[in-house]
Amino acid sequence: MQYLAAWYSLVVYLSFFTPLSKQYKKIAKSFKEGIFVLAFLPYLFASNFALDFELLKISVYFTVVIIFLRLAKYFPKNEFLFQFLAVLSLWLAIEFDWLPEVEGLLAAGVPVPLSALIGLLLLLFAFRIVYSLEDIGLSFALGFKDIAFAMIGVLAFAIIGLPIGIAINFLNFNFILPDIASLASGLIFGYLFVALAEEILFRGVIQNLFYTVFSNKFIALAMASIIFGLSHINNKTAGFSTPNWGFVLLATMAGFCYGGVYLKTKKVTAAAITHLFVNLIWLLFFAS
């Protein structure tokens, strides 16, 4: 069942980048929040439908998110507050490992971060299907300009972020050359499960939510970038204890680069390319 959980989650995740997502909207018109079952199924598969306390935990997780989103509809004057609380509760449960530990396998020895992936599916069904934001750029149809802007974002961080990181002694050169197989698998998994997932959350959802409130894309960019930076405050790095303000600073700057690419391309997939390459620079040249 671990294989089923992993492959089902991956297929549903990627289906949001295809016309199939329109079918989800048709289903949601009839079943409303019932469509969230599609995000819940991977947990049931991975846990072999076990009726235990862990099932209660993830049920509460889904319920809290749905209640906040319901309140956003019932109280339109406070819509942003409740939507943001929904995102916050959804994200913090993943950030602090409050969700049940379940394993999904694409193949023997090839795990996927299933709990985080379940949270991502809940986010996508919530904000793209049931409580729909405007198009958040879920498209792999990337043109030359999209790729060019993504690379400009990488260059911008390299020019501004790297010197600052070195100056504050956050970044220390430490070149690591992985083997080709590890690099290839790392790029694929790093793109789909780290870079793209985080860009959907921080740019696709959070940045768009702030834009609906302020109607100013630069304020929305700044707010999403600061929140992205703060999300790294508990990350441990050599020479920096938690709260890790060095990581917050560098991640905030990176967030401005990712968000800038998103503003220019309107695609989280392009921003995720920038995100992937910034992470790659870190892992190849500065990871300790």
N, C-alpha and C positions, 0 to 999 in steps of 0.2 A: 504493500500500500504506500510505502515511502516513495516508490517510483511514480506511482499514479499521482500522489500529492504534488510532487515536483513538476512533472510534465503538465499536469492540469493547470497549475499556477502559472507556469511559463507561457503556455498557450493563451490563457485568458489575458494575461498581462500584455502580450504582444498583439492580441486581437484589438486592443484599444487604438492601435496605430493603423487599423484597417477599416474598411466600410462596415465590418461586422459590428462595430460599436453603435451604429445606427439601429441595429436590431435590439441591442440592449435597451435603448430608449423606448422602443415599441413595447418591450416586455414590461418596463417600468411603468408605463401608462396604465397597465392592467394590474400589476402586482405591487406597485409603489415600493415601499421598503423591503418587500419580499425578495427583491432582486439581490439584496445583500447576502442571501443564502449562497449565491455563486462565489462570494468572497470567503464564506465560512467553510465551504466544502473541503478545501485543502487541509484544514485542521482535522476535520472528521476523518479524512482518508489517512493522514499521518498518524493519528492516535488510534486507528482501528475502531473508531466510533465508541471509544471508552467513555463510560458515564462516571466521571470522577470530578474532583475539585478543580482540576485544570480546565475541564470543559466549562465549569461555572465561571472561572476567571476570564476566559476569552469571550464568553457570552456577555458578561458584564462590560467588557471592553467595547464590544459592538453596540451594546445598549446605550452606554454613555454617549458615544459618538452620535448615534441616531437621535437621542433625546435632545442634544444640543442643536442638531440640525432642524429638528421639529420646532424647537423654541424659536429658531431664526425665522421660520415661516410664520409662526403665531404672533411674533412681536417684531414686525418689520422695522420699527424705529431702532431696535437693538440688533438688527440682523447681523451686522459685522461682528459684534461682540460674541454672539452665540456661534457664528461660523468659525471665528478664530478660536474659541474654546473647544470646538469640535476638532479642529486641526491640532491644537495643542495637546488635547487628551490622546488623540490618535498617535501623535509623534512621540510624546514623552514616554508612553508605555513601551515603545520600541527602544528609545534612547537609553532607558534605565533598566532594560531587560525584565520588565514586569510581565511580559506575555509568557505563556507556557512554552517550554523547550520542546519543540518537535522537529524531527529531521526529515528532510526531503532529499531524495537522491535522483540525479539525472542518469547516472550510471554508477557502477561500483567504484567507490572512492571519489565520486564527483558530487558533493553536497551542494545544496542551495540554501541561502538564508531564509528558511521558510516562514518563520514568524514575521520577519520584516516584509517579506513578499505578501503575506496575508494582509498586513497593515496597508501596503501599497495598493492592493486590490480594493480594500475598503475605501481608501482615499479616492481612487479613480471612479468607483461606482457612485460614491457620494457626490463628488464635485463635477463629474462629467456627465453623469446619467440622471440621478435623482434630483439633486439640487444644482442644476447645471450652471457652471460658469461659462463665459464665452469661450470660444475655441482657445485652448491653451498650447496649441502647437504640437500635437501628437502626430508627427509625420516624419517618415524616413525619406520622403522625397526631397532630398537636399541637393540644391544646385551649386554651381561654382561660387556664387556670391555668399551662400550660406557657409560653405567650407572656408572661404576666404575670411569672413568675419570671425569664424571660430578660431582661425589661426592668428588673426589680429588680437583676439582676446588673450591667447597664450603669450604672444609677444608683449602685450601691455603688462601682463603680470610679471613676465621675466624682466622687463625694464624697470618696473616700479617696485614690485613685491620682493624680488630676490635680493636686491641691494639692501632693502630695509631689514629683511630677515637675517642677512649676514651681519649687518651693523649691530643688531640687538643680540647677536650670538644665538639666534634661534636656529639658523641654518648653518650647518658645518659640512663641508664637502666630504663625501664618503661614497665613491663610485662603486656600484654593484652591477655586474654584468650577468643577468640571468640567462639560462639556456633558452633556446628558441621556443621550445614547447611551453615552458613556464611563462615566457613573455606573451606568447599568442593567447594562451588560455586566460592569463591575467588581463589582457586587453579586452577580451570578450566579456568576461565576468565583471571586470571593473567598469566597463561601459554600461552594461545592462542593469547590474544590481547595486552599483554605487553611484556613478556619475549621473546616469539617466534617472534613477529613482530619486536622488536628491534634487535634481533639477525640476522634476515634476512637482515635488513638494514645495521647494523654496521659490522657484520662479513661476511654474505653472499655476500653483494654487496661492501661495502666500503673497507673492508680488502682485498677482491679479486681484486678490482680495483688497489689498491696500489701495490699488488703483480705483476700485469701485467706491472707496470712501473718499479719497483725496482728489480723484480725477486729475492727478498729476503723476506722470510716469516716472519723474525723477525722485519724487518723495517715495513712491512705491518701491523704486529700485533701492534707495537708501535704507528704507525700513527692512526690506527683505534681506539685504546684504548684512545689516547689523545683526538681525536675528540668526542668519546663517553663521556669522562669526561667533556669536554667543553659544551656538549649539556645539562648538568645539571646546568650551571652557573646561570640561572635565577630561579632555584628552591629555594623556601623559606623554611628554617628550623629554629627552635627555637635557638636564639642566633647568627644566621648568616644571615646578610643582603645580598642583591644582589649587586654586583656579589658575588655569594656564592662559594668562593675558597675552603672551606672545603668540599663541595659536589663534586666539580670538582676533588679534590685529591682522595677522596674515590671512586668516580665513575670511575676514570682512573684506579685505582688499580683493581677494580672489572672487568673493561674492559679487563685488561691483563689476568685475570683468565678465563673469558668467551672466549676470543680469543685463549688462550692456549688450552682449551678444544676443541675448533673448529679445531685447528691445529692437535690435536691428533686423533680426531674422524672423521673429514671431514663432520660433520653433524651439522647444525644449531639447530636441534632439541635437540641434546645432550647439546650444549652450553646453550640452553634455560632452560634446567633443572637446571643447575648451577645458572643461572640468577634468576629463580623462587625461589630457596631456599635462595639465598642471600636476595632477596626482602622479603621473608617470615621471615627470622631472624630479619630484620629491623622492619617489621610491628609488630611482636610478642613481641620483646624485647626492641626496642629502639624508636619506633614512639612516638612522644609527642602529 
